């Protein structure tokens, strides 16, 4: 059972309300996505910690409904 990009985005926003989220379906199959997530909550966290926060937001769907997710995460620029 595949996931919709809007569902992925909503799960991330529910967990990280300030996040700027961009989702791209990489294969057109609803199973392989790329996500770019920018959130102030990532500031001071390692890349691994940031990714763990996104995976936690997906509530166990990674590896089940969602087969692959290429992640880019960062805190917003301080300009």
C-alpha positions in Angstrom: 0.0 0.0 0.0 1.6 3.2 -1.2 1.6 6.6 0.5 0.5 9.9 -1.0 3.0 12.8 -1.0 0.4 15.0 0.8 0.1 12.4 3.6 3.9 12.4 4.1 4.0 16.2 4.2 1.1 16.3 6.7 2.7 13.8 9.0 6.0 15.8 9.0 4.1 19.1 9.6 2.1 17.6 12.4 5.4 16.7 14.2 7.3 19.8 13.1 4.7 22.6 12.7 7.2 25.2 11.5 8.7 23.0 8.8 9.0 23.9 5.2 8.5 20.6 3.4 9.0 19.7 -0.2 8.1 16.2 -1.4 9.0 14.7 -4.8 7.8 11.4 -6.1 11.0 9.9 -7.6 9.5 6.9 -9.5 5.9 7.8 -10.0 4.9 4.7 -7.9 3.9 6.4 -4.6 6.7 4.3 -3.0 9.9 6.2 -3.6 10.1 9.8 -2.5 12.6 12.6 -1.8 11.9 15.1 1.0 13.5 18.4 1.7 12.6 19.5 5.3 13.7 22.8 6.8 12.8 23.4 10.5 14.1 25.5 13.4 13.8 22.3 15.5 16.8 20.9 13.7 19.1 23.7 14.8 22.0 22.3 16.9 21.1 18.7 16.0 23.3 16.3 14.0 22.1 15.2 10.5 21.3 11.8 12.0 19.2 13.3 14.8 17.4 15.5 12.2 16.6 12.4 10.1 15.5 10.5 13.2 13.0 13.3 13.9 11.5 13.0 10.4 11.4 9.2 10.6 9.6 9.5 14.0 7.1 11.9 12.4 6.2 9.2 9.9 5.0 7.0 12.8 6.4 3.6 11.7 5.3 3.9 8.0 9.0 3.9 6.8 9.7 0.5 5.5 6.0 -0.4 5.3 3.7 1.9 3.3 6.8 4.0 2.4 9.6 2.0 0.9 12.2 4.7 0.3 12.7 8.3 1.3 15.8 10.3 0.3 16.0 13.0 3.0 17.7 16.4 3.0 17.2 18.3 6.3 18.5 21.6 7.7 17.7 24.4 10.0 16.7 27.7 8.3 19.4 30.2 7.3 20.0 33.0 9.8 20.1 35.8 7.3 
